[in-house]
Amino acid sequence: MRSRWGVAGLLLLAIKVLGLKTGDLDATMGLQCFQPFRSNFVNCSWLTWESQNANATYVLHYESLKLGKLLIDHGQVHSVVAQMGQNWLVIERRDLTHGDEYSIWMEVRSANEIAVSKKLNFSLDEIVKPCLPELDHVELDCSEATVTWKNPQWFEFHNDQPLTYAIRYKASTDHEWTYETNLDQENHELYDLKPFTCYEVQVRCIPGNSEWSSSKSFCTCEAAPFGQVDVWQKGCISDRQNESCLLLWKALDPDAAQGTILDYEVIVQDHSKAVHRMNYNCCQALIPIAAQYVSIAARNSVKKTPWANLSLEKTELPGPEDITVMPTEGLGLNVTWKPSMDSQWVQPQKYVVEWRKEMVDSAGELLNWTSTPGSRTSALLRGNFSSKVPYLVRVYGLYAHGRTASDTVRAYFKEEVNATERNYIISDLEPGTTYHAWMTGSTSAGEGAASAVHHFSTSVFHWQNIVIILVVVILFTMSSLVVLVKYRRLLGLCHKVLPRWCWEKIPDPKHSGIAAEMNEESTAPAMETLIKYSTQFPEIMDIAEISEEIPEPPPPPQAGSNTMVISGYEKRVLPTQEEILNWTEQERNTSPCSGLRERET
């Protein structure tokens, strides 16, 4: 005993002299060992320490506890050194004895310290990892399934070691598994399964924690659907060729359908109590405009859903009031309303909130709706709402004998503005309406806090200004047309009212059309006569030039004599005496008959 204490003291002294530090003897490193089924080795693995130096050396130690008890002074410790960066080691099966119990631990050696892990005790029978069990078959029911498996190789070599099993299963669309453990037999029943749902199941052996087997899939059978179809009416089309209403409904939820929906049965009753029964696929149908009540049910291979009823009549009861629509970031539009203050108001069975885009951008785009109990006064509209797009929202109250409706409200989900802008024009506002506006800033990291809410109201008389402008434009256009049509009459009226010198042009006798015609008419016969006599008398004619004395200007009028009154018009229009004399002399000189007259004289 003294010698043993002496050896321990010398070991501690050597460690102290070398300057090494010992680690925590109780530190765990996740050490575990197992022997694969029908293999000749034992695999041991551990977790590396992040605090250790990358150049640390891992040494695996193991010893037989049975041999150590029999030969206390001759207990032998075996060691195996792992390669650099390796966190597992293999111990050959021939180095271990069947039936013995072993103790195993890890030692980590670095430049600054030596750390030793906690010891792990095991026997070879405990660490054998069984082979994977094989899933055989699955017996199905609507809500139950019996899973059967087998493991023939294990019982062939280990009849004396019974196994327990664990099973896990989940729906194909789920991510979380449901576990069942400590199963002694090779089959197990699964309860409370969803109808018309596909599942995956796996099984493994315990102890030994073998790997999970490959998945086996199975699907439960259909069941009767439950719930009611959500039905609504869009509107009616009335023309000469077609008079009908569009009936809309939503496809039944897969959980409620519990199978494949084959068709939807629609029953329509009109005012004459005539009943029309029709079958449609999803999710709209045209019904007569005279329809009064509609019932609809979904059908699968097992059964039909309960009937959903909708009255298309309009009642005289007051509808919801004070409709308010506020956008909720990341959710949708939050709609609130108040019951009517009218004494005839009656609480409806339920409310229907209907919304659609004000300007439809695609043909055939249908509206959306959601239902809420009659005791509530708000609803959250969920959907893919677009920015800068106006939506029309309306709230209906449904009764057993009809329905009421509120006024339509325009709402916006969001108006986006460029970061460089400092103002923005909001258009298409309703006159006499109160609006709430606020702003937020957004970056790549997300949207910031909202500003204070600003309230403003539009003018009530906005429409009157538009009417006045339209009337003025129409009157101006009509007056222009009248002026164009009555132009000649207006011109004649101007001739009668205004003096002649305002609208008549000053005539030019020298270049007038009448003078040109007279010259042509007088010149033509003279030329013919001249040609005739020139052929008879070819001799040269003596032409005498006759000069006329210019008359002296008349003496000035004596005082007291009657003078001609000149209005001023004559000065503008009539020629002077000098102009008349010049014209006369020119006519005589240019006329071809002047020479004939001289010869005759």
Wavefront OBJ file of the C-alpha trace (Angstrom):
o trace
v 0.000 0.000 0.000
v 2.824 2.368 0.919
v 4.539 1.604 -2.384
v 1.376 2.532 -4.297
v 1.095 5.904 -2.486
v 4.754 6.481 -3.193
v 4.286 5.925 -6.914
v 1.331 8.354 -6.964
v 3.377 10.982 -5.167
v 6.241 10.626 -7.611
v 3.777 10.996 -10.536
v 2.304 14.218 -9.121
v 5.811 15.531 -8.466
v 6.803 14.833 -12.066
v 3.733 16.645 -13.401
v 4.499 19.633 -11.199
v 8.124 19.698 -12.285
v 7.202 19.537 -15.959
v 4.792 22.465 -15.489
v 1.662 20.583 -16.724
v -1.870 21.157 -15.425
v -4.404 18.386 -14.903
v -7.906 18.869 -16.257
v -11.304 18.145 -14.722
v -11.527 14.396 -14.121
v -15.335 14.551 -14.291
v -15.466 16.338 -17.635
v -17.668 14.586 -20.192
v -16.743 14.359 -23.843
v -19.805 12.574 -25.184
v -17.904 9.312 -25.244
v -19.918 6.351 -26.561
v -19.133 2.911 -27.991
v -21.148 0.403 -30.001
v -20.583 -2.801 -31.925
v -22.414 -3.074 -35.264
v -24.455 -6.244 -35.699
v -22.326 -9.214 -36.830
v -19.090 -7.140 -36.938
v -15.568 -7.761 -35.560
v -14.875 -4.353 -34.037
v -16.156 -1.830 -31.513
v -16.503 1.777 -32.644
v -15.941 4.524 -30.043
v -16.509 8.230 -30.740
v -16.386 11.466 -28.727
v -16.888 15.206 -29.005
v -13.862 17.416 -29.464
v -13.333 20.326 -27.092
v -13.411 23.755 -28.669
v -11.181 25.113 -25.900
v -8.448 22.599 -26.644
v -5.489 23.345 -28.830
v -5.816 22.171 -32.402
v -2.629 20.169 -31.905
v -4.028 18.273 -28.900
v -3.606 14.497 -28.821
v -6.573 12.236 -27.975
v -5.776 8.902 -26.260
v -8.420 6.231 -25.609
v -7.868 4.027 -22.521
v -9.835 0.875 -21.660
v -9.443 -1.969 -19.162
v -11.330 -5.083 -18.073
v -13.115 -4.627 -14.760
v -13.485 -8.387 -14.280
v -9.774 -8.995 -14.659
v -9.022 -6.048 -12.417
v -11.117 -7.534 -9.614
v -9.422 -10.922 -9.851
v -5.889 -9.578 -10.210
v -5.806 -6.265 -8.380
v -2.091 -5.803 -8.808
v -2.067 -6.911 -12.420
v -4.887 -4.803 -13.949
v -3.828 -3.962 -17.477
v -4.812 -0.671 -19.180
v -4.857 -0.622 -22.979
v -4.375 2.662 -24.856
v -5.055 3.690 -28.442
v -3.939 7.062 -29.855
v -6.213 8.824 -32.377
v -4.852 10.516 -35.448
v -4.753 14.312 -35.625
v -8.262 15.759 -36.143
v -10.006 12.379 -35.702
v -12.824 11.960 -33.155
v -13.316 8.189 -33.347
v -11.339 4.979 -32.841
v -11.860 1.290 -33.525
v -11.080 -1.485 -31.014
v -10.641 -4.920 -32.522
v -13.129 -7.494 -31.246
v -10.349 -10.027 -30.657
v -8.874 -7.712 -28.009
v -12.096 -7.934 -25.976
v -13.546 -10.900 -24.099
v -17.210 -11.827 -24.312
v -18.899 -11.639 -20.920
v -16.402 -9.157 -19.454
v -17.305 -5.645 -18.346
v -15.031 -2.876 -19.505
v -14.231 0.655 -18.397
v -13.225 3.214 -21.010
v -12.162 6.879 -20.812
v -10.440 9.609 -22.846
v -7.265 11.560 -22.160
v -6.548 14.840 -23.967
v -2.936 15.955 -24.038
v -1.924 19.470 -25.043
v 1.080 21.689 -24.434
v -0.496 23.306 -21.348
v -2.571 20.603 -19.690
v -3.817 17.044 -19.580
v -7.591 16.486 -19.352
v -9.247 13.190 -18.518
v -12.899 12.393 -19.242
v -15.396 10.546 -17.103
v -15.200 6.751 -17.336
v -17.793 4.776 -19.265
v -18.605 1.177 -18.233
v -20.223 -1.355 -20.579
v -20.406 -5.006 -21.557
v -20.250 -6.348 -25.089
v -23.861 -7.508 -25.008
v -25.057 -4.004 -24.153
v -23.313 -2.168 -26.954
v -24.291 -4.405 -29.862
v -26.343 -2.311 -32.310
v -29.149 -4.440 -33.767
v -29.748 -4.577 -37.476
v -32.527 -2.514 -39.016
v -36.024 -4.001 -38.706
v -38.038 -4.454 -41.902
v -41.507 -2.908 -42.217
v -43.860 -5.586 -43.500
v -47.295 -4.150 -44.252
v -49.910 -1.672 -43.010
v -53.588 -2.502 -42.524
v -55.752 0.578 -43.080
v -59.001 1.952 -41.739
v -60.535 5.439 -41.987
v -58.901 6.660 -38.773
v -56.729 3.675 -37.731
v -53.770 1.715 -39.095
v -51.908 -1.405 -37.903
v -48.169 -1.401 -38.682
v -46.295 -4.752 -38.778
v -42.519 -5.304 -38.984
v -39.966 -8.136 -38.547
v -36.280 -8.647 -37.664
v -35.317 -12.222 -38.634
v -31.529 -11.779 -38.529
v -31.452 -10.748 -34.888
v -33.395 -13.756 -33.639
v -31.202 -16.029 -35.713
v -28.099 -15.117 -33.684
v -29.517 -13.652 -30.446
v -32.509 -15.686 -29.412
v -31.726 -15.086 -25.753
v -31.840 -11.277 -26.072
v -35.348 -9.991 -26.819
v -35.585 -6.558 -28.397
v -37.890 -3.625 -27.797
v -38.868 -1.240 -30.563
v -39.741 2.387 -31.181
v -41.975 3.696 -33.953
v -42.546 7.166 -35.347
v -45.029 8.495 -37.927
v -46.195 11.784 -39.431
v -48.396 13.145 -42.185
v -46.595 13.674 -45.486
v -47.151 17.438 -45.293
v -45.948 17.753 -41.675
v -42.416 18.208 -40.351
v -42.801 16.929 -36.787
v -42.839 13.203 -35.954
v -45.063 11.459 -33.431
v -43.162 8.840 -31.368
v -44.275 5.573 -29.747
v -41.593 3.789 -27.654
v -41.067 0.568 -25.630
v -43.008 -1.694 -27.958
v -42.425 -5.396 -27.161
v -44.250 -6.975 -30.087
v -43.647 -6.599 -33.797
v -46.850 -4.707 -34.598
v -48.555 -1.584 -33.372
v -51.884 0.179 -33.939
v -52.028 3.888 -34.761
v -55.178 5.737 -33.673
v -56.829 9.100 -34.440
v -55.485 9.369 -37.963
v -56.929 11.967 -40.310
v -59.126 10.578 -43.102
v -57.870 10.900 -46.677
v -54.333 11.695 -45.503
v -51.025 10.103 -46.465
v -48.566 9.159 -43.699
v -44.953 8.002 -43.371
v -43.892 5.478 -40.708
v -40.465 4.241 -39.514
v -39.318 1.735 -36.861
v -36.050 0.963 -35.025
v -34.705 -1.309 -32.276
v -33.907 -0.396 -28.658
v -31.698 -0.741 -26.690
v -28.741 -0.172 -28.908
v -30.428 2.755 -30.662
v -30.217 1.339 -34.128
v -30.839 3.457 -37.169
v -34.396 4.170 -38.285
v -35.685 1.899 -41.005
v -36.667 3.176 -44.428
v -40.035 4.947 -44.594
v -43.217 3.188 -45.591
v -46.101 5.323 -46.863
v -49.821 4.681 -46.576
v -53.000 6.732 -47.053
v -56.199 6.558 -45.062
v -59.545 6.242 -46.818
v -62.149 8.969 -47.400
v -64.766 10.022 -44.857
v -67.932 12.080 -44.967
v -67.189 15.808 -45.412
v -68.186 18.245 -42.705
v -68.802 21.984 -42.574
v -70.742 24.124 -45.042
v -69.829 25.692 -48.353
v -69.102 29.444 -48.214
v -71.453 30.866 -50.877
v -72.082 34.427 -52.104
v -73.640 36.338 -55.001
v -71.639 38.761 -57.158
v -74.343 40.548 -59.106
v -76.983 40.243 -61.788
v -76.747 40.821 -65.549
v -79.943 41.981 -67.231
v -80.192 42.590 -70.970
v -82.305 41.449 -73.875
v -80.336 38.268 -74.424
v -79.415 37.264 -70.876
v -80.990 37.759 -67.453
v -79.000 35.952 -64.777
v -77.036 36.333 -61.545
v -73.530 35.057 -60.844
v -73.352 32.716 -57.862
v -69.914 32.234 -56.285
v -68.614 29.818 -53.661
v -65.252 28.811 -52.211
v -63.770 25.345 -52.587
v -64.225 23.243 -49.478
v -61.157 23.130 -47.245
v -59.178 19.849 -47.648
v -59.480 19.103 -43.935
v -63.257 19.529 -44.144
v -63.581 17.702 -47.474
v -61.953 14.493 -46.109
v -61.825 13.196 -49.671
v -62.070 14.262 -53.303
v -65.017 16.567 -53.956
v -66.832 15.197 -56.993
v -69.216 18.130 -57.578
v -71.368 20.800 -55.932
v -75.142 20.484 -55.935
v -77.069 23.776 -56.213
v -80.805 24.170 -55.524
v -82.487 27.428 -56.642
v -85.994 28.544 -55.663
v -87.694 31.520 -57.372
v -90.680 33.682 -56.393
v -93.111 31.165 -57.850
v -91.711 28.496 -55.476
v -90.351 26.559 -58.463
v -87.234 24.554 -57.569
v -84.291 24.066 -59.946
v -81.599 21.495 -59.076
v -78.184 21.656 -60.809
v -74.688 20.162 -60.383
v -71.531 22.205 -61.005
v -67.802 21.980 -60.634
v -66.002 24.611 -58.583
v -66.670 27.499 -58.122
v -69.322 29.623 -59.909
v -72.652 29.253 -61.659
v -75.239 31.394 -63.431
v -78.672 31.312 -61.821
v -81.957 32.940 -62.953
v -82.424 36.589 -62.043
v -85.730 35.686 -60.410
v -83.992 33.398 -57.881
v -85.070 34.016 -54.295
v -83.236 31.350 -52.260
v -80.121 29.292 -52.991
v -78.838 26.124 -51.272
v -75.518 24.418 -52.010
v -73.695 21.282 -50.783
v -70.388 19.567 -51.646
v -70.290 15.813 -52.354
v -67.503 13.227 -52.190
v -67.629 9.454 -52.631
v -69.035 8.954 -49.117
v -71.577 11.688 -48.433
v -72.609 15.335 -48.884
v -71.962 18.279 -46.605
v -74.850 19.975 -44.778
v -76.730 22.453 -46.966
v -75.602 26.093 -46.950
v -78.518 28.505 -47.532
v -78.435 32.059 -48.909
v -81.389 34.430 -49.303
v -81.099 36.760 -52.303
v -83.962 39.042 -51.208
v -83.371 42.626 -50.043
v -85.017 43.609 -46.784
v -86.149 47.046 -45.592
v -84.087 46.755 -42.420
v -81.290 49.312 -41.906
v -77.776 48.174 -42.766
v -74.417 48.674 -41.041
v -73.125 52.237 -40.672
v -69.846 54.133 -40.188
v -67.698 51.743 -42.209
v -63.987 52.311 -41.525
v -61.141 50.569 -43.364
v -57.593 50.723 -41.984
v -54.567 48.875 -43.434
v -52.672 46.537 -41.100
v -49.059 45.965 -42.128
v -48.341 42.340 -42.935
v -51.954 41.247 -42.404
v -54.393 43.067 -44.683
v -57.269 45.526 -44.253
v -59.068 45.856 -40.937
v -62.752 46.761 -41.430
v -64.918 48.054 -38.585
v -68.568 49.118 -38.583
v -71.382 50.090 -36.230
v -74.930 48.750 -36.005
v -77.587 51.134 -37.248
v -79.129 53.504 -34.685
v -82.512 53.067 -36.347
v -85.251 51.654 -34.135
v -85.958 48.971 -36.750
v -82.450 47.542 -36.541
v -82.240 43.804 -35.805
v -79.000 41.897 -35.200
v -78.265 39.772 -38.299
v -77.327 36.115 -38.260
v -73.933 36.994 -39.697
v -72.072 39.686 -41.608
v -70.385 39.356 -44.988
v -67.602 41.797 -45.881
v -67.087 42.056 -49.638
v -64.119 43.706 -51.359
v -62.754 44.044 -54.882
v -60.495 46.275 -56.949
v -62.195 49.433 -58.128
v -60.567 49.146 -61.560
v -60.510 45.540 -62.718
v -57.180 44.876 -64.491
v -57.946 41.391 -65.770
v -60.979 39.935 -67.432
v -63.156 37.790 -65.234
v -61.516 38.785 -61.949
v -63.928 37.849 -59.166
v -64.557 39.632 -55.907
v -63.553 38.359 -52.465
v -65.587 38.045 -49.313
v -65.361 36.830 -45.748
v -68.006 35.978 -43.158
v -68.140 36.863 -39.479
v -70.735 36.207 -36.736
v -73.529 38.734 -36.276
v -72.291 39.653 -32.794
v -69.000 41.067 -34.127
v -68.408 44.525 -35.590
v -65.022 44.051 -37.257
v -63.283 41.770 -39.727
v -59.734 41.349 -41.013
v -59.496 41.044 -44.777
v -56.554 38.879 -45.761
v -55.259 38.787 -49.298
v -52.632 39.940 -51.738
v -53.355 43.663 -51.602
v -51.410 45.858 -54.026
v -49.983 49.306 -53.425
v -51.529 52.352 -55.127
v -54.666 50.383 -55.985
v -58.091 51.502 -54.689
v -60.363 48.821 -53.265
v -64.124 48.985 -52.768
v -65.358 47.536 -49.463
v -68.962 46.850 -48.494
v -70.574 45.192 -45.459
v -73.761 43.113 -45.664
v -76.029 41.909 -42.882
v -77.595 38.496 -43.593
v -80.995 37.439 -42.261
v -83.090 34.340 -42.795
v -85.455 36.270 -45.077
v -83.036 38.630 -46.828
v -80.062 40.929 -46.471
v -79.085 44.574 -46.011
v -76.048 46.464 -47.291
v -73.945 49.433 -46.254
v -72.556 52.158 -48.473
v -69.456 51.312 -50.487
v -66.172 52.600 -49.052
v -62.970 53.159 -51.033
v -59.742 52.064 -49.315
v -56.015 51.897 -50.099
v -53.575 49.401 -48.640
v -50.417 51.450 -49.224
v -49.182 54.376 -51.336
v -45.446 54.092 -52.092
v -43.383 57.261 -52.640
v -39.797 57.547 -53.879
v -37.260 58.484 -51.204
v -36.247 61.627 -53.119
v -39.794 63.017 -53.205
v -41.066 65.504 -50.624
v -44.718 65.673 -51.701
v -47.316 63.335 -53.110
v -50.743 63.876 -54.670
v -53.523 61.562 -53.536
v -56.151 61.351 -56.261
v -59.612 59.837 -56.695
v -60.857 61.019 -53.302
v -64.560 61.062 -52.504
v -66.140 64.497 -51.870
v -67.280 65.123 -48.314
v -65.204 62.238 -46.895
v -62.793 62.168 -43.948
v -59.457 60.425 -44.526
v -56.569 59.331 -42.285
v -52.994 59.499 -43.593
v -49.647 58.561 -42.090
v -46.140 57.781 -43.339
v -43.444 55.198 -42.688
v -39.904 54.814 -43.977
v -38.539 51.523 -45.314
v -35.024 50.219 -45.927
v -33.602 46.823 -46.787
v -33.747 45.983 -43.070
v -37.494 46.567 -42.867
v -40.126 49.217 -42.233
v -39.749 51.842 -39.520
v -42.219 53.293 -37.061
v -45.257 55.148 -38.374
v -45.713 58.893 -38.071
v -48.623 60.595 -36.348
v -51.979 60.093 -38.074
v -53.172 63.134 -40.038
v -56.908 63.665 -40.528
v -58.352 65.666 -43.430
v -61.709 66.000 -45.194
v -62.533 66.712 -48.816
v -64.890 69.526 -49.877
v -68.587 68.737 -50.092
v -69.160 71.081 -53.073
v -66.488 69.648 -55.275
v -69.039 68.208 -57.663
v -70.723 71.595 -58.201
v -67.549 73.076 -59.640
v -67.333 70.236 -62.118
v -70.971 70.799 -63.170
v -70.400 74.529 -63.721
v -67.344 73.897 -65.895
v -69.228 71.342 -67.958
v -72.161 73.747 -68.499
v -69.838 76.563 -69.635
v -68.037 74.285 -72.084
v -71.319 73.010 -73.514
v -72.722 76.550 -73.974
v -69.541 77.762 -75.662
v -69.578 74.822 -78.049
v -73.236 75.359 -78.950
v -72.732 79.094 -79.550
v -69.777 78.374 -81.838
v -71.882 75.991 -83.886
v -74.689 78.547 -84.181
v -72.242 81.222 -85.371
v -70.861 78.930 -88.057
v -74.334 78.009 -89.305
v -75.723 81.571 -89.253
v -72.645 83.270 -90.782
v -74.367 84.633 -93.886
v -77.306 85.979 -91.968
v -74.936 87.681 -89.586
v -73.007 89.197 -92.530
v -76.224 90.605 -94.022
v -77.150 92.088 -90.678
v -73.761 93.819 -90.524
v -74.336 95.344 -93.988
v -77.608 96.825 -92.803
v -76.381 98.186 -89.511
v -72.884 99.483 -90.327
v -72.139 102.329 -92.856
v -71.056 101.247 -96.322
v -67.566 102.637 -96.077
v -66.912 100.291 -93.146
v -67.391 97.156 -95.146
v -67.250 98.081 -98.900
v -63.954 98.067 -100.795
v -62.837 101.209 -102.768
v -63.317 100.468 -106.532
v -60.460 100.952 -109.004
v -62.064 101.980 -112.355
v -58.819 101.609 -114.243
v -58.504 97.927 -113.378
v -62.144 97.065 -113.016
v -63.639 94.100 -114.803
v -66.207 96.225 -116.661
v -63.503 98.449 -118.207
v -61.560 95.423 -119.390
v -64.661 93.986 -121.060
v -65.448 97.338 -122.757
v -61.889 97.630 -124.129
v -62.050 94.102 -125.556
v -65.459 94.738 -127.161
v -64.404 98.105 -128.714
v -61.005 96.917 -129.922
v -62.157 93.786 -131.772
v -64.329 95.482 -134.553
v -61.780 98.279 -135.041
v -59.022 95.786 -135.736
v -61.196 93.971 -138.272
v -61.922 97.263 -140.157
v -58.251 98.247 -140.109
v -57.213 94.925 -141.652
v -59.906 95.287 -144.348
v -58.884 98.791 -145.507
v -55.192 98.049 -145.296
v -55.574 95.387 -147.986
v -57.485 97.834 -150.279
v -55.175 100.822 -149.808
v -51.669 99.545 -149.428
v -50.176 103.057 -149.912
v -48.801 104.874 -146.962
v -51.378 106.910 -145.157
v -50.726 110.379 -143.878
v -51.489 110.511 -140.253
v -52.130 113.898 -138.812
v -51.909 114.381 -135.116
v -54.707 116.427 -133.705
v -53.880 118.339 -130.624
v -56.598 119.596 -128.411
v -56.315 122.632 -126.342
v -56.405 122.070 -122.668
v -59.384 123.953 -121.310
v -58.630 126.602 -118.789
v -59.734 125.910 -115.281
v -63.032 127.542 -114.413
v -62.920 130.723 -112.364
v -63.413 130.349 -108.630
v -66.986 130.539 -107.500
v -68.181 133.927 -106.433
v -69.306 134.594 -102.930
v -72.929 133.958 -102.397
v -73.204 131.521 -105.334
v -74.481 127.951 -104.860
v -71.496 125.636 -104.257
v -71.509 121.858 -104.682
v -71.512 120.017 -101.386
v -68.887 117.290 -101.264
v -69.507 114.642 -98.601
v -66.134 113.011 -98.846
v -67.468 109.855 -100.420
v -66.981 111.346 -103.914
v -63.335 112.029 -103.153
v -62.826 108.418 -102.285
v -64.819 106.886 -105.158
v -65.401 109.252 -108.178
v -62.503 110.152 -110.575
v -61.320 113.758 -110.996
v -61.670 115.800 -114.211
v -57.976 115.471 -114.994
v -58.241 111.652 -114.775
v -61.250 111.747 -117.163
v -59.390 113.915 -119.739
v -56.330 111.685 -119.634
v -58.468 108.565 -120.178
v -60.220 110.253 -123.162
v -56.946 111.255 -124.813
v -55.514 107.790 -124.348
v -58.591 106.218 -125.892
v -58.345 108.410 -128.960
v -54.657 107.783 -129.460
v -54.892 104.047 -129.033
v -58.047 103.547 -131.053
v -57.354 102.211 -134.619
v -60.273 104.219 -135.981
v -58.627 107.558 -135.306
v -56.591 107.392 -138.581
v -59.670 106.576 -140.636
v -61.458 109.598 -139.261
v -58.556 111.875 -140.247
v -58.477 110.455 -143.784
v -62.131 111.018 -144.219
v -61.780 114.557 -143.032
l 1 2 3 4 5 6 7 8 9 10 11 12 13 14 15 16 17 18 19 20 21 22 23 24 25 26 27 28 29 30 31 32 33 34 35 36 37 38 39 40 41 42 43 44 45 46 47 48 49 50 51 52 53 54 55 56 57 58 59 60 61 62 63 64 65 66 67 68 69 70 71 72 73 74 75 76 77 78 79 80 81 82 83 84 85 86 87 88 89 90 91 92 93 94 95 96 97 98 99 100 101 102 103 104 105 106 107 108 109 110 111 112 113 114 115 116 117 118 119 120 121 122 123 124 125 126 127 128 129 130 131 132 133 134 135 136 137 138 139 140 141 142 143 144 145 146 147 148 149 150 151 152 153 154 155 156 157 158 159 160 161 162 163 164 165 166 167 168 169 170 171 172 173 174 175 176 177 178 179 180 181 182 183 184 185 186 187 188 189 190 191 192 193 194 195 196 197 198 199 200 201 202 203 204 205 206 207 208 209 210 211 212 213 214 215 216 217 218 219 220 221 222 223 224 225 226 227 228 229 230 231 232 233 234 235 236 237 238 239 240 241 242 243 244 245 246 247 248 249 250 251 252 253 254 255 256 257 258 259 260 261 262 263 264 265 266 267 268 269 270 271 272 273 274 275 276 277 278 279 280 281 282 283 284 285 286 287 288 289 290 291 292 293 294 295 296 297 298 299 300 301 302 303 304 305 306 307 308 309 310 311 312 313 314 315 316 317 318 319 320 321 322 323 324 325 326 327 328 329 330 331 332 333 334 335 336 337 338 339 340 341 342 343 344 345 346 347 348 349 350 351 352 353 354 355 356 357 358 359 360 361 362 363 364 365 366 367 368 369 370 371 372 373 374 375 376 377 378 379 380 381 382 383 384 385 386 387 388 389 390 391 392 393 394 395 396 397 398 399 400 401 402 403 404 405 406 407 408 409 410 411 412 413 414 415 416 417 418 419 420 421 422 423 424 425 426 427 428 429 430 431 432 433 434 435 436 437 438 439 440 441 442 443 444 445 446 447 448 449 450 451 452 453 454 455 456 457 458 459 460 461 462 463 464 465 466 467 468 469 470 471 472 473 474 475 476 477 478 479 480 481 482 483 484 485 486 487 488 489 490 491 492 493 494 495 496 497 498 499 500 501 502 503 504 505 506 507 508 509 510 511 512 513 514 515 516 517 518 519 520 521 522 523 524 525 526 527 528 529 530 531 532 533 534 535 536 537 538 539 540 541 542 543 544 545 546 547 548 549 550 551 552 553 554 555 556 557 558 559 560 561 562 563 564 565 566 567 568 569 570 571 572 573 574 575 576 577 578 579 580 581 582 583 584 585 586 587 588 589 590 591 592 593 594 595 596 597 598 599 600 601
